[in-house]
Amino acid sequence: MRIANDILIPELARLIAEGKEVRFTPSGVSMRPFIEGDRDSVILTALNTPPRRGDILLAQVSTLCGNTTYVLHRLIRIENEIYVLQGDGNLAGEERCALGDIIGRVTRIENPDGRRKMLTRGRLWFLLKPARKYLLKIYRHTMI
């Protein structure tokens, strides 16, 4: 059963603010190859320490047309207290938010069979940015 983000995310935010660890299965392909939407689960916790480059964050962001939406993307840099996020599977496009817009940090990613995926692999993804276009194309054609 799929629950709309405007219902699900505020409830996740409430639980995280209470200090609970929450698990959910995100949708979409923007975090490929590290998170497969509608398949992998992520475990989120509160920000007990400031976010660091490479962290995967759930945040509320504004769209170009002024609406707000939620993204589960990686922190790629911090500019004057603005947190810049981008999906691992996105070759362009970034989202910006303030610290107060960050709902939680991914502490684990799990396959459907419960096996954990290593979070550190995604941090290495930064080094491969010039080659991502080709790596993602290979991934999409061989793994899916």
C-alpha positions in Angstrom: 0.0 0.0 0.0 1.4 3.4 -1.0 0.8 6.4 1.4 1.0 9.9 0.0 4.1 11.8 1.1 2.1 14.7 2.6 0.6 12.2 5.0 3.6 9.8 5.5 6.5 12.3 5.9 5.0 14.4 8.7 4.3 11.2 10.6 7.9 10.1 10.0 9.1 13.5 11.2 7.1 13.3 14.4 8.5 9.8 15.2 12.1 10.9 14.4 11.6 14.1 16.6 10.5 11.7 19.4 13.9 10.0 19.1 12.6 6.9 17.3 14.3 5.2 14.4 12.0 4.8 11.4 12.0 2.5 8.4 10.3 3.2 5.1 10.6 2.2 1.5 11.2 5.2 -0.7 10.0 5.4 -4.3 11.6 6.7 -7.4 15.0 6.2 -9.2 16.9 9.4 -8.1 19.1 7.5 -5.7 20.2 4.7 -8.0 22.4 2.7 -7.8 22.6 2.9 -4.0 18.8 2.9 -3.2 16.4 1.1 -5.5 13.0 2.8 -5.1 10.0 0.6 -4.2 12.5 -2.2 -3.2 15.1 -1.1 -0.7 14.3 0.1 2.8 16.0 3.0 4.6 16.3 3.6 8.3 16.2 7.2 9.4 17.2 8.8 12.7 17.4 12.3 14.0 20.4 14.5 13.4 22.4 14.0 16.6 25.4 15.7 14.9 25.5 18.2 12.1 25.0 16.8 8.6 28.2 16.1 6.7 28.9 15.9 3.0 27.9 12.5 1.8 25.1 11.9 4.2 21.7 10.9 2.8 19.1 13.2 4.2 15.3 13.3 4.1 14.4 17.0 3.7 11.6 19.3 2.7 12.6 21.5 -0.3 11.0 24.1 -2.5 10.5 23.5 -6.1 11.0 26.0 -8.9 7.3 26.8 -9.0 7.3 27.6 -5.3 5.7 24.4 -4.0 7.3 22.2 -1.4 8.2 18.6 -1.7 10.3 16.0 0.1 13.5 14.4 -1.2 15.7 11.6 0.1 19.0 12.8 -1.4 22.7 13.0 -0.6 24.3 16.2 0.8 26.8 17.3 -1.7 27.9 20.6 -0.2 27.1 23.4 2.3 27.0 27.0 1.1 26.5 29.6 3.8 24.3 27.4 6.0 22.3 26.2 3.0 22.4 22.5 2.4 22.7 21.4 -1.2 21.3 18.0 -2.0 21.4 15.8 -5.1 20.2 12.3 -5.9 23.0 9.8 -6.7 21.2 8.9 -9.9 20.7 12.5 -11.0 23.3 13.9 -13.4 22.0 17.5 -13.0 19.7 19.3 -10.7 20.2 20.2 -7.0 17.9 21.0 -4.1 18.6 23.4 -1.4 17.3 23.6 2.2 18.0 25.0 5.6 19.0 22.9 8.6 15.5 23.2 9.9 14.1 21.6 6.8 16.1 18.4 7.3 13.9 15.7 8.8 16.4 12.9 9.3 19.5 11.1 8.3 19.7 7.6 6.7 21.7 5.3 8.9 21.1 2.1 7.1 19.9 0.9 3.7 18.6 -2.7 3.4 17.7 -5.0 0.5 14.3 -6.8 0.6 16.1 -9.8 2.1 17.4 -7.7 5.0 21.0 -7.5 3.8 22.6 -4.1 4.6 24.1 -2.0 1.9 27.3 -0.1 2.7 26.7 3.7 3.2 30.4 4.4 2.5 30.1 3.3 -1.2 27.9 6.3 -1.8 30.5 8.7 -0.5 33.0 7.4 -3.1 30.4 8.3 -5.7 31.6 11.9 -5.5 35.0 10.9 -6.9 33.2 9.3 -9.9 31.1 12.3 -10.9 32.7 12.8 -14.3 32.0 9.1 -15.1 28.6 8.8 -13.6 26.7 9.3 -16.9 28.3 6.2 -18.3 28.2 4.2 -15.0 24.5 4.8 -14.6 23.8 3.9 -18.2 25.6 0.6 -17.7 23.8 0.0 -14.4 20.3 0.7 -15.9 21.0 -1.8 -18.7 22.6 -4.6 -16.7 21.1 -4.6 -13.3 17.4 -3.8 -13.8 
